[in-house]
Structure formats: C-alpha cells, structure tokens
Amino acid sequence: MMSAPVVVEGAVNIIGFAGLAAGTAGRLEIDGDLIRFTGKTAYGVIPMDAVRGMSLEHSNKGLMRGVKGNVASMAPQAGQIYSMIRPGAETLTLFYVDERQGFHGAVLLLPKTSRQSVLQAFDQAGIQPASVMDDRLGDSLRPDGVRLAARGHRPREHSVRINLPGSNGKLPPAFVAATYEELVVQLRKSSMFETVWRQGDIRSDDDASMLDLDVTQYKKGNAGVRGALPVVGMVAGKTLIRADLRFTDAQGTVVVQREVKGSVRMMGESIAASKSLAQRVSAALKKEAGHFEDAALGYDTSHASEIANQDR
C-alpha cells in the first residue's frame, strides 16, 4: 500500500472515465485502492480492483490552445511551427468493469512529467502496463466469456451487446477503448435498440444480438501535418481505421457483415477516428435495419430512462 496517493494535475478525460463527461479537465489521484478524478464541477472514481488492463503510451497534446493558439491561428507560419512541434504528453488507457461486470474503456491525457509516478502507482497496486493489448484483452482479462442473465430478469426484445473491438495488436489500446465507448454512445443515440448492453454485463438478456468489430487496418496519421498543411495533410496526415463489422442474432446467425472505416482528414486529434468509425457502424446498421428483426426502429420508449441510466 502506498503511503500517499500519486497526484497528477492537468489531466484530461478524453472519454470513458466513470461519471465524467468527455473533455473534463482536473486532478487525477491514484492510490492502492482507488483512482479518483476531480474536475471543476464533476467527480469520478474507479476502484483499483475493477481495473482489468492499462496502458501508458507517449502521445502528443492537442493543437495549440489559449493565447499561443490564438496567435498561431492569426499567423499562418507560426501556426505551422506550433502544429508541427506539438509538445509531448502521456495517454493513459484503462479497461475496467462496473459493479455489474460491464466493461468500460477510459482514455486520459496526462502531462509527460507524470509518467514514472503513474507507472509506479499501478505497479504498487499489482497492475502492469501493456503497450499492446491481447485481442479483446485476452480471455484472462474478460469477465468470464459467457453472457449471463440476472435472476428474475425478463428477456427483452431488440437488445444488443457490444463486445470490445478485436485488433490483434493493430490498434493502440487508447483507440480500442475509445472505439468501444463511442459504439455504446452511438448505438444508444440511434434509437435502433431498446437496450444496449456492455460486454460482461450480468443483466444482459439471453436473446440479445451481438455486435463485433475486428480491426483489419490502422494508419496512424499525423495531427500535426493535418494542422500545418490543411490540403496536403488530408492525404499525408490522414488517420484511418478499417474494420469488419459483424452483427449476430440470438441464434448465432450472422445477419450483417461488412467492412466499415473511420478516418480523420482535417485538423483535429487522430483518436477522433474512433468516433468516426462508431458513427459508420451505426449508419451501416440503420441501412440494414430492414433485414434483421433485432434492430427495429420505433421501439417502445417506456424503458428509455433505464437505458440512459445504465452506466450510472
């Protein structure tokens, strides 16, 4: 047990930290039992024993903001210089489960000076980093690999379970986590399904359909090039993710299978390709909605409040 928690000021929740909105900035605290994130108006906690995998990778901070960013935007040459330099940072990725064993992915941006202390904090908690996660985190990091329905739970129609994307090491852990979280967000927004379950959630009904995404190609791209050279950067700096989408019904029949892709061509962070990919998945399922029964538009909205509170 550590004598004092590791405190990291200037952390940013990119996506997925328990109870926090994307983009929340604040203080991250790590001790032997809890990971806490305190923002100006929000607070989130992840129990250390809920963490199933973590990664800490060197990254680049976003394009210049604040005073320097405003100056850069008014001076094209300065803007090119600042965009290409992009001071370093660390990307912390966490895969964790909630109290219902549903999987979550969180991606945080940390100052580069915090690297050693953060690694030490997780090491003392018995959690070792992995630069490349095993496919779907590996069987040892999955809850049990079996969908279970809670006792007394009445199966509902038109539900889907989203599995963690598989990538065979092609996709960085942060992108895997972001893609998974964006899939949950996009499919809940789509109104195609009455209930969207996370992988491992013990409440998942037996007749839930299954959504799997297997990454086949990842082009890293370069946000600095896209910011510095808007026209050339659309090609030279493009970030691209290709994946095979597979939607399976409760009987195990594959009813939708096709390639989807997400990308970032313009100025912006490369991880936004994960959101683009999730949006393409949602659009692909909407297009095919008439061909399978488990994705019916216009479902009974009596359970809408429960859906909205699934992760609270």
FIROKE-473711 format. One record per residue (C-alpha): x, y, z; residue in three letters. Coordinates in pm, whole numbers, always signed. Example, Ala and Ser with C-alpha at 12.3 -4.5 7.8 and 13.67 -1.06 7.14 Angstrom:
{atom {+1230, -450, +780}, "ALA"};
{atom {+1367, -106, +714}, "SER"};
//
This chain:
{atom {+0, +0, +0}, "MET"};
{atom {+135, +341, -90}, "MET"};
{atom {+197, +591, +189}, "SER"};
{atom {+44, +871, -17}, "ALA"};
{atom {-155, +885, -340}, "PRO"};
{atom {+7, +993, -666}, "VAL"};
{atom {-149, +1323, -772}, "VAL"};
{atom {-147, +1441, -1133}, "VAL"};
{atom {-263, +1794, -1205}, "GLU"};
{atom {-371, +1894, -1554}, "GLY"};
{atom {-525, +1558, -1653}, "ALA"};
{atom {-795, +1544, -1922}, "VAL"};
{atom {-1062, +1277, -1959}, "ASN"};
{atom {-1079, +1216, -2333}, "ILE"};
{atom {-1357, +960, -2292}, "ILE"};
{atom {-1488, +693, -2059}, "GLY"};
{atom {-1380, +776, -1703}, "PHE"};
{atom {-1661, +681, -1464}, "ALA"};
{atom {-1924, +952, -1434}, "GLY"};
{atom {-1732, +1222, -1621}, "LEU"};
{atom {-1813, +1396, -1946}, "ALA"};
{atom {-1565, +1375, -2232}, "ALA"};
{atom {-1318, +1662, -2221}, "GLY"};
{atom {-1332, +1711, -1843}, "THR"};
{atom {-1006, +1853, -1708}, "ALA"};
{atom {-887, +1824, -1350}, "GLY"};
{atom {-679, +1632, -1098}, "ARG"};
{atom {-611, +1258, -1112}, "LEU"};
{atom {-526, +1074, -790}, "GLU"};
{atom {-405, +713, -776}, "ILE"};
{atom {-362, +514, -459}, "ASP"};
{atom {-371, +146, -370}, "GLY"};
{atom {-750, +122, -368}, "ASP"};
{atom {-898, +393, -588}, "LEU"};
{atom {-840, +605, -896}, "ILE"};
{atom {-1006, +942, -849}, "ARG"};
{atom {-1065, +1220, -1098}, "PHE"};
{atom {-1177, +1559, -970}, "THR"};
{atom {-1293, +1821, -1217}, "GLY"};
{atom {-1426, +2170, -1151}, "LYS"};
{atom {-1786, +2051, -1128}, "THR"};
{atom {-1760, +1671, -1152}, "ALA"};
{atom {-1603, +1381, -964}, "TYR"};
{atom {-1541, +1021, -1068}, "GLY"};
{atom {-1397, +710, -902}, "VAL"};
{atom {-1275, +375, -1035}, "ILE"};
{atom {-1189, +107, -777}, "PRO"};
{atom {-841, -29, -841}, "MET"};
{atom {-967, -387, -820}, "ASP"};
{atom {-1207, -312, -1109}, "ALA"};
{atom {-918, -243, -1350}, "VAL"};
{atom {-865, -525, -1600}, "ARG"};
{atom {-594, -368, -1813}, "GLY"};
{atom {-396, -46, -1850}, "MET"};
{atom {-155, +115, -2090}, "SER"};
{atom {+56, +429, -2074}, "LEU"};
{atom {+186, +549, -2409}, "GLU"};
{atom {+365, +861, -2527}, "HIS"};
{atom {+135, +1088, -2719}, "SER"};
{atom {+108, +1447, -2834}, "ASN"};
{atom {-102, +1719, -2682}, "LYS"};
{atom {-372, +1881, -2888}, "GLY"};
{atom {-301, +2162, -3127}, "LEU"};
{atom {-208, +2487, -2959}, "MET"};
{atom {-479, +2646, -2744}, "ARG"};
{atom {-507, +2960, -2536}, "GLY"};
{atom {-306, +3271, -2611}, "VAL"};
{atom {-38, +3094, -2814}, "LYS"};
{atom {-305, +2914, -3011}, "GLY"};
{atom {-484, +3238, -3095}, "ASN"};
{atom {-159, +3396, -3206}, "VAL"};
{atom {-76, +3092, -3415}, "ALA"};
{atom {-414, +3097, -3587}, "SER"};
{atom {-359, +3457, -3691}, "MET"};
{atom {-8, +3394, -3822}, "ALA"};
{atom {-3, +3101, -4069}, "PRO"};
{atom {+373, +3046, -4048}, "GLN"};
{atom {+368, +3044, -3667}, "ALA"};
{atom {+68, +2814, -3681}, "GLY"};
{atom {+261, +2567, -3892}, "GLN"};
{atom {+552, +2569, -3649}, "ILE"};
{atom {+337, +2520, -3340}, "TYR"};
{atom {+131, +2249, -3508}, "SER"};
{atom {+438, +2052, -3606}, "MET"};
{atom {+607, +2080, -3263}, "ILE"};
{atom {+307, +1966, -3053}, "ARG"};
{atom {+455, +1922, -2702}, "PRO"};
{atom {+459, +1567, -2567}, "GLY"};
{atom {+211, +1408, -2329}, "ALA"};
{atom {+115, +1064, -2199}, "GLU"};
{atom {-202, +875, -2288}, "THR"};
{atom {-336, +658, -2005}, "LEU"};
{atom {-581, +388, -2112}, "THR"};
{atom {-784, +193, -1858}, "LEU"};
{atom {-1012, -105, -1914}, "PHE"};
{atom {-1232, -163, -1612}, "TYR"};
{atom {-1561, -320, -1506}, "VAL"};
{atom {-1854, -165, -1321}, "ASP"};
{atom {-2049, -326, -1037}, "GLU"};
{atom {-2249, -525, -1292}, "ARG"};
{atom {-1931, -654, -1461}, "GLN"};
{atom {-1992, -444, -1772}, "GLY"};
{atom {-1671, -346, -1949}, "PHE"};
{atom {-1566, +18, -1988}, "HIS"};
{atom {-1272, +188, -2152}, "GLY"};
{atom {-1126, +520, -2036}, "ALA"};
{atom {-867, +735, -2213}, "VAL"};
{atom {-693, +1018, -2030}, "LEU"};
{atom {-428, +1266, -2137}, "LEU"};
{atom {-161, +1334, -1873}, "LEU"};
{atom {+140, +1565, -1857}, "PRO"};
{atom {+453, +1385, -1970}, "LYS"};
{atom {+621, +1458, -1635}, "THR"};
{atom {+375, +1222, -1463}, "SER"};
{atom {+484, +906, -1642}, "ARG"};
{atom {+712, +749, -1381}, "GLN"};
{atom {+491, +826, -1082}, "SER"};
{atom {+182, +688, -1256}, "VAL"};
{atom {+361, +369, -1358}, "LEU"};
{atom {+488, +328, -1003}, "GLN"};
{atom {+139, +374, -860}, "ALA"};
{atom {-7, +99, -1077}, "PHE"};
{atom {+293, -124, -1015}, "ASP"};
{atom {+240, -97, -639}, "GLN"};
{atom {-123, -190, -697}, "ALA"};
{atom {-8, -503, -884}, "GLY"};
{atom {-111, -384, -1231}, "ILE"};
{atom {+148, -399, -1508}, "GLN"};
{atom {+114, -191, -1827}, "PRO"};
{atom {+81, -346, -2171}, "ALA"};
{atom {+179, -149, -2480}, "SER"};
{atom {-37, -375, -2695}, "VAL"};
{atom {-342, -548, -2551}, "MET"};
{atom {-421, -904, -2649}, "ASP"};
{atom {-712, -947, -2887}, "ASP"};
{atom {-1024, -840, -2693}, "ARG"};
{atom {-792, -808, -2391}, "LEU"};
{atom {-733, -1182, -2387}, "GLY"};
{atom {-956, -1440, -2223}, "ASP"};
{atom {-780, -1388, -1890}, "SER"};
{atom {-892, -1025, -1882}, "LEU"};
{atom {-1252, -1088, -1985}, "ARG"};
{atom {-1509, -1134, -1707}, "PRO"};
{atom {-1584, -1497, -1794}, "ASP"};
{atom {-1658, -1501, -2166}, "GLY"};
{atom {-2019, -1607, -2102}, "VAL"};
{atom {-2334, -1397, -2124}, "ARG"};
{atom {-2547, -1439, -1814}, "LEU"};
{atom {-2896, -1314, -1744}, "ALA"};
{atom {-2967, -1185, -1395}, "ALA"};
{atom {-3204, -1400, -1191}, "ARG"};
{atom {-3564, -1298, -1235}, "GLY"};
{atom {-3474, -1088, -1536}, "HIS"};
{atom {-3734, -1090, -1810}, "ARG"};
{atom {-3569, -1103, -2154}, "PRO"};
{atom {-3646, -805, -2374}, "ARG"};
{atom {-3659, -789, -2746}, "GLU"};
{atom {-3442, -569, -2962}, "HIS"};
{atom {-3136, -562, -2738}, "SER"};
{atom {-2774, -579, -2845}, "VAL"};
{atom {-2448, -649, -2664}, "ARG"};
{atom {-2136, -465, -2779}, "ILE"};
{atom {-1813, -658, -2747}, "ASN"};
{atom {-1473, -496, -2711}, "LEU"};
{atom {-1320, -444, -3057}, "PRO"};
{atom {-1063, -702, -3162}, "GLY"};
{atom {-750, -576, -3333}, "SER"};
{atom {-475, -840, -3299}, "ASN"};
{atom {-245, -563, -3183}, "GLY"};
{atom {-311, -340, -3487}, "LYS"};
{atom {-489, -68, -3289}, "LEU"};
{atom {-338, +116, -2990}, "PRO"};
{atom {-519, +46, -2659}, "PRO"};
{atom {-646, +405, -2640}, "ALA"};
{atom {-816, +367, -2978}, "PHE"};
{atom {-966, +31, -2875}, "VAL"};
{atom {-1114, +190, -2561}, "ALA"};
{atom {-1236, +500, -2744}, "ALA"};
{atom {-1396, +295, -3024}, "THR"};
{atom {-1577, +75, -2771}, "TYR"};
{atom {-1709, +373, -2574}, "GLU"};
{atom {-1815, +554, -2891}, "GLU"};
{atom {-2001, +243, -3010}, "LEU"};
{atom {-2200, +244, -2686}, "VAL"};
{atom {-2275, +616, -2726}, "VAL"};
{atom {-2368, +600, -3094}, "GLN"};
{atom {-2594, +294, -3069}, "LEU"};
{atom {-2777, +434, -2768}, "ARG"};
{atom {-2833, +756, -2961}, "LYS"};
{atom {-2950, +572, -3271}, "SER"};
{atom {-3287, +452, -3127}, "SER"};
{atom {-3239, +122, -3311}, "MET"};
{atom {-3226, -87, -2994}, "PHE"};
{atom {-3432, -87, -2680}, "GLU"};
{atom {-3130, -182, -2470}, "THR"};
{atom {-2759, -158, -2545}, "VAL"};
{atom {-2553, -383, -2319}, "TRP"};
{atom {-2183, -365, -2248}, "ARG"};
{atom {-1968, -676, -2270}, "GLN"};
{atom {-1989, -877, -1948}, "GLY"};
{atom {-2298, -704, -1802}, "ASP"};
{atom {-2472, -970, -1588}, "ILE"};
{atom {-2812, -821, -1675}, "ARG"};
{atom {-2768, -896, -2044}, "SER"};
{atom {-3063, -1098, -2168}, "ASP"};
{atom {-3020, -1432, -2340}, "ASP"};
{atom {-3187, -1316, -2661}, "ASP"};
{atom {-2958, -1017, -2712}, "ALA"};
{atom {-2800, -978, -3051}, "SER"};
{atom {-2421, -939, -3068}, "MET"};
{atom {-2208, -670, -3229}, "LEU"};
{atom {-1843, -749, -3303}, "ASP"};
{atom {-1585, -526, -3466}, "LEU"};
{atom {-1249, -663, -3583}, "ASP"};
{atom {-989, -410, -3693}, "VAL"};
{atom {-809, -503, -4015}, "THR"};
{atom {-605, -186, -4081}, "GLN"};
{atom {-482, +113, -3885}, "TYR"};
{atom {-298, +408, -4041}, "LYS"};
{atom {-157, +623, -3764}, "LYS"};
{atom {-171, +955, -3945}, "GLY"};
{atom {-31, +1281, -3809}, "ASN"};
{atom {-241, +1556, -3650}, "ALA"};
{atom {+49, +1799, -3676}, "GLY"};
{atom {+72, +1753, -4052}, "VAL"};
{atom {-305, +1793, -4086}, "ARG"};
{atom {-292, +2114, -3884}, "GLY"};
{atom {+12, +2259, -4058}, "ALA"};
{atom {-71, +2159, -4414}, "LEU"};
{atom {-452, +2151, -4448}, "PRO"};
{atom {-462, +2040, -4813}, "VAL"};
{atom {-163, +1806, -4830}, "VAL"};
{atom {-238, +1689, -4477}, "GLY"};
{atom {-572, +1544, -4584}, "MET"};
{atom {-372, +1272, -4757}, "VAL"};
{atom {-30, +1266, -4593}, "ALA"};
{atom {-161, +1308, -4238}, "GLY"};
{atom {-487, +1112, -4259}, "LYS"};
{atom {-566, +870, -3977}, "THR"};
{atom {-761, +565, -4094}, "LEU"};
{atom {-919, +262, -3926}, "ILE"};
{atom {-1073, -22, -4127}, "ARG"};
{atom {-1271, -296, -3955}, "ALA"};
{atom {-1502, -588, -4024}, "ASP"};
{atom {-1846, -538, -3870}, "LEU"};
{atom {-2040, -848, -3770}, "ARG"};
{atom {-2392, -838, -3627}, "PHE"};
{atom {-2519, -1173, -3498}, "THR"};
{atom {-2868, -1260, -3376}, "ASP"};
{atom {-2950, -1457, -3061}, "ALA"};
{atom {-2938, -1784, -3256}, "GLN"};
{atom {-2582, -1716, -3367}, "GLY"};
{atom {-2674, -1629, -3725}, "THR"};
{atom {-2468, -1353, -3884}, "VAL"};
{atom {-2723, -1117, -4033}, "VAL"};
{atom {-2498, -819, -4114}, "VAL"};
{atom {-2135, -844, -4219}, "GLN"};
{atom {-1948, -570, -4398}, "ARG"};
{atom {-1639, -351, -4391}, "GLU"};
{atom {-1657, -12, -4221}, "VAL"};
{atom {-1398, +258, -4181}, "LYS"};
{atom {-1339, +570, -3976}, "GLY"};
{atom {-1096, +848, -4050}, "SER"};
{atom {-970, +1195, -3966}, "VAL"};
{atom {-862, +1403, -4263}, "ARG"};
{atom {-888, +1759, -4138}, "MET"};
{atom {-731, +1938, -3842}, "MET"};
{atom {-801, +1755, -3518}, "GLY"};
{atom {-684, +1471, -3299}, "GLU"};
{atom {-624, +1128, -3450}, "SER"};
{atom {-829, +948, -3185}, "ILE"};
{atom {-1137, +1111, -3336}, "ALA"};
{atom {-1115, +834, -3598}, "ALA"};
{atom {-1269, +610, -3330}, "SER"};
{atom {-1581, +825, -3321}, "LYS"};
{atom {-1593, +833, -3698}, "SER"};
{atom {-1574, +453, -3705}, "LEU"};
{atom {-1853, +416, -3448}, "ALA"};
{atom {-2073, +654, -3647}, "GLN"};
{atom {-2015, +447, -3962}, "ARG"};
{atom {-2112, +130, -3771}, "VAL"};
{atom {-2436, +292, -3656}, "SER"};
{atom {-2510, +414, -4009}, "ALA"};
{atom {-2440, +68, -4153}, "ALA"};
{atom {-2682, -96, -3909}, "LEU"};
{atom {-2951, +163, -3980}, "LYS"};
{atom {-2914, +94, -4352}, "LYS"};
{atom {-2955, -279, -4292}, "GLU"};
{atom {-3225, -243, -4023}, "ALA"};
{atom {-3495, -377, -4253}, "GLY"};
{atom {-3305, -704, -4299}, "HIS"};
{atom {-3292, -826, -3942}, "PHE"};
{atom {-3550, -843, -3667}, "GLU"};
{atom {-3345, -748, -3363}, "ASP"};
{atom {-3292, -387, -3470}, "ALA"};
{atom {-3638, -242, -3502}, "ALA"};
{atom {-3684, +132, -3530}, "LEU"};
{atom {-3956, +295, -3324}, "GLY"};
{atom {-3935, +66, -3021}, "TYR"};
{atom {-4141, +116, -2706}, "ASP"};
{atom {-3975, +406, -2519}, "THR"};
{atom {-4104, +304, -2176}, "SER"};
{atom {-3752, +186, -2085}, "HIS"};
{atom {-3575, +497, -2211}, "ALA"};
{atom {-3492, +626, -1864}, "SER"};
{atom {-3336, +291, -1770}, "GLU"};
{atom {-3119, +299, -2081}, "ILE"};
{atom {-3000, +648, -2002}, "ALA"};
{atom {-2903, +539, -1652}, "ASN"};
{atom {-2737, +208, -1740}, "GLN"};
{atom {-2385, +332, -1658}, "ASP"};
{atom {-2470, +548, -1359}, "ARG"};
//
